[in-house]
Amino acid sequence: MIDLYVWDMDHTIIDNDCDVSWKKFLVEKKIAPESDFEEADQFYEDYRNQTLNLDEFLKFQCRDFKGRSVDEMAELCIEHFETYVKKTIYDKAKQTIQSQQAGGGRLILLTATNKRIAQPLALALGFDHVLAYDLEKEKNIFTGNIVGEYSGGQGKVHYLESYLKKFEGYEYTTSYYGDSSTDIPVMSIVDHPVAVNPVPALLEHAEQNGWETEKY
């Protein structure tokens, strides 16, 4: 039996929203203008209220990658992790992940944040795979466009179902840990959904469906 543990990132493993902190980091580095603070906060509120204009958000989130090299942005993503993200890792989340790894489980990070920003956390915690949308590049330079389907909401179902095809013919169980109501679609297709620090809408859904809840 293969145990697959699938984790959301923001407010599940970490007490942080990486799309917001990434923009704050870029402003501090003088790579992005200070006006991005207000835009980032508004996009975050729209996401929490499920009113996000996805096309506009992705353009906003990816525009600072445009024209920059893969190596340059990799270094910035690591610095962002060390500066903003590492200190916000929930102790209980880290302990749970380590226990799952010790038991031979496979750890998958499934996040609506782009893969480049999420990768340093995945490496630090020893995740086996990262499932997230990526950024297009030409000759090692980012174009500012995305590759693949957006990995939030219903997109998480697409990424997870595509990933699970490699386990056809094997016996496996799937668990998913998430905090948001936008995680409900993917939580509904796994064997063991766990609502971590759930927002009210997810908490209500979890209680109605007998899902496990955790407070980290």
C-alpha positions as CSV (number, residue, x, y, z in Angstrom):
1,M,0.0,0.0,0.0
2,I,1.3,3.4,-1.0
3,D,0.4,6.3,1.3
4,L,0.2,9.6,-0.6
5,Y,0.0,12.8,1.6
6,V,-1.0,15.8,-0.4
7,W,-0.6,19.2,1.3
8,D,-1.8,22.7,0.5
9,M,0.8,25.4,1.4
10,D,-0.4,28.7,2.6
11,H,-2.2,28.7,6.0
12,T,-1.8,24.9,6.1
13,I,1.9,24.3,6.4
14,I,2.8,28.0,6.9
15,D,1.2,31.0,8.6
16,N,1.7,33.1,5.5
17,D,0.3,33.9,2.0
18,C,3.2,33.5,-0.4
19,D,1.6,35.5,-3.2
20,V,1.3,38.5,-0.9
21,S,4.7,38.1,0.8
22,W,6.4,37.6,-2.6
23,K,5.2,41.0,-3.7
24,K,6.3,42.6,-0.5
25,F,9.7,41.0,-0.9
26,L,10.1,42.3,-4.4
27,V,9.1,45.9,-3.4
28,E,11.7,45.8,-0.6
29,K,14.3,44.6,-3.2
30,K,13.1,47.5,-5.5
31,I,12.2,45.1,-8.2
32,A,8.5,46.0,-8.0
33,P,6.9,49.4,-7.3
34,E,5.4,50.2,-3.9
35,S,1.9,50.4,-5.6
36,D,2.0,46.6,-5.8
37,F,1.4,46.4,-2.0
38,E,-2.2,47.6,-2.4
39,E,-2.8,45.5,-5.5
40,A,-1.5,42.3,-3.7
41,D,-3.7,42.9,-0.7
42,Q,-6.7,43.4,-2.9
43,F,-6.1,40.2,-4.8
44,Y,-5.7,38.3,-1.6
45,E,-9.1,39.7,-0.3
46,D,-10.7,38.8,-3.6
47,Y,-9.2,35.2,-3.3
48,R,-10.6,34.8,0.2
49,N,-14.0,36.1,-0.9
50,Q,-13.9,33.9,-4.1
51,T,-14.2,36.9,-6.4
52,L,-10.7,36.7,-7.8
53,N,-10.3,37.8,-11.5
54,L,-7.9,35.0,-12.3
55,D,-6.5,36.4,-15.6
56,E,-5.7,39.7,-14.0
57,F,-4.2,38.1,-10.9
58,L,-1.9,35.8,-13.0
59,K,-0.7,38.8,-15.1
60,F,0.1,40.7,-11.9
61,Q,1.8,37.8,-10.2
62,C,4.0,36.8,-13.1
63,R,5.0,40.2,-14.5
64,D,8.1,40.6,-12.3
65,F,9.5,37.3,-13.8
66,K,9.3,38.7,-17.3
67,G,12.7,39.3,-18.9
68,R,14.6,37.8,-16.0
69,S,16.7,34.6,-16.0
70,V,15.7,31.3,-14.4
71,D,18.9,31.4,-12.2
72,E,18.2,35.0,-11.0
73,M,14.7,34.2,-10.0
74,A,15.6,31.0,-8.4
75,E,18.0,32.9,-6.1
76,L,15.3,35.4,-5.3
77,C,12.8,32.7,-4.5
78,I,15.2,31.1,-2.1
79,E,15.9,34.5,-0.4
80,H,12.1,35.1,-0.2
81,F,11.7,31.7,1.5
82,E,14.6,32.4,4.0
83,T,13.3,35.9,4.7
84,Y,9.5,35.5,4.9
85,V,8.4,31.9,4.8
86,K,10.7,29.7,6.8
87,K,9.9,31.3,10.1
88,T,6.2,30.9,9.6
89,I,6.2,27.0,9.2
90,Y,3.7,25.6,11.7
91,D,5.5,23.3,14.2
92,K,2.6,20.8,14.1
93,A,2.6,20.7,10.3
94,K,6.4,20.1,10.3
95,Q,6.0,17.3,12.9
96,T,3.1,15.7,11.0
97,I,5.1,15.8,7.7
98,Q,8.2,14.3,9.3
99,S,6.0,11.5,10.8
100,Q,4.5,10.8,7.4
101,Q,7.9,10.6,5.8
102,A,9.2,8.3,8.6
103,G,6.4,6.0,7.9
104,G,7.3,5.7,4.2
105,G,4.7,8.0,2.8
106,R,5.1,10.1,-0.3
107,L,4.7,13.8,0.2
108,I,3.1,16.0,-2.5
109,L,2.8,19.8,-2.3
110,L,-0.2,21.0,-4.3
111,T,-0.5,24.7,-4.3
112,A,-2.1,27.6,-6.1
113,T,1.2,29.5,-5.8
114,N,3.5,29.1,-8.8
115,K,6.0,26.3,-8.7
116,R,9.1,28.6,-8.6
117,I,8.0,30.3,-5.4
118,A,6.8,27.1,-3.8
119,Q,9.9,25.0,-4.6
120,P,12.2,26.2,-1.7
121,L,9.6,25.2,0.9
122,A,9.2,21.8,-0.7
123,L,12.9,21.3,-0.8
124,A,13.3,22.4,2.9
125,L,10.7,20.0,4.1
126,G,11.7,17.1,1.8
127,F,8.6,16.8,-0.4
128,D,8.8,14.3,-3.2
129,H,6.8,16.3,-5.7
130,V,5.4,19.8,-6.3
131,L,2.2,20.2,-8.2
132,A,1.6,23.7,-9.3
133,Y,1.4,25.9,-12.4
134,D,4.8,26.9,-13.9
135,L,6.1,29.9,-15.8
136,E,7.0,29.9,-19.4
137,K,10.6,30.5,-20.5
138,E,12.5,31.0,-23.7
139,K,16.2,30.5,-23.8
140,N,16.3,30.5,-19.9
141,I,14.4,33.8,-19.7
142,F,10.9,34.0,-18.3
143,T,8.2,35.4,-20.7
144,G,5.7,36.4,-18.1
145,N,3.2,33.8,-19.2
146,I,2.2,30.7,-17.3
147,V,2.6,27.0,-18.4
148,G,-0.3,24.7,-17.7
149,E,-3.6,25.1,-15.9
150,Y,-3.9,27.4,-12.9
151,S,-3.4,25.1,-9.9
152,G,-6.1,26.7,-7.6
153,G,-9.6,25.6,-6.9
154,Q,-10.9,23.1,-9.5
155,G,-7.4,23.2,-11.0
156,K,-6.1,21.2,-8.0
157,V,-8.4,18.3,-9.0
158,H,-6.8,18.4,-12.5
159,Y,-3.2,18.3,-11.2
160,L,-3.9,15.6,-8.6
161,E,-5.8,13.3,-11.0
162,S,-3.1,13.7,-13.6
163,Y,-0.5,12.8,-10.9
164,L,-2.4,9.8,-9.7
165,K,-2.4,8.2,-13.1
166,K,1.2,7.0,-12.5
167,F,-0.1,4.8,-9.6
168,E,-2.7,3.0,-11.7
169,G,-2.4,-0.7,-11.0
170,Y,-1.1,-0.1,-7.5
171,E,-2.9,0.0,-4.1
172,Y,-2.7,3.5,-2.6
173,T,-4.5,5.9,-0.3
174,T,-4.7,9.6,-0.6
175,S,-4.9,12.2,2.1
176,Y,-5.2,16.0,1.5
177,Y,-4.6,18.8,4.0
178,G,-6.0,22.2,3.2
179,D,-7.5,25.3,4.8
180,S,-9.7,27.0,2.2
181,S,-13.2,26.5,0.8
182,T,-11.5,26.5,-2.6
183,D,-9.9,23.2,-1.5
184,I,-13.3,21.5,-1.2
185,P,-13.2,20.1,-4.8
186,V,-9.9,18.3,-4.3
187,M,-10.7,17.3,-0.8
188,S,-13.9,15.6,-2.1
189,I,-11.9,13.1,-4.3
190,V,-9.4,11.9,-1.7
191,D,-9.7,9.1,0.8
192,H,-8.8,11.2,3.8
193,P,-9.5,14.9,3.7
194,V,-8.2,17.0,6.6
195,A,-9.3,20.6,7.1
196,V,-6.4,22.5,8.7
197,N,-7.1,25.9,10.2
198,P,-10.3,25.9,8.2
199,V,-12.0,29.0,7.1
200,P,-15.7,29.1,8.2
201,A,-17.1,27.7,4.9
202,L,-14.7,24.8,4.9
203,L,-15.3,24.1,8.6
204,E,-19.0,23.9,8.0
205,H,-18.5,21.6,5.0
206,A,-16.1,19.4,7.0
207,E,-18.5,19.1,9.9
208,Q,-21.4,18.2,7.6
209,N,-19.3,15.5,5.8
210,G,-17.5,14.1,8.9
211,W,-14.1,15.3,7.8
212,E,-11.2,15.5,10.2
213,T,-10.3,19.0,11.4
214,E,-7.0,20.2,12.8
215,K,-5.7,23.5,14.3
216,Y,-2.1,24.2,13.7
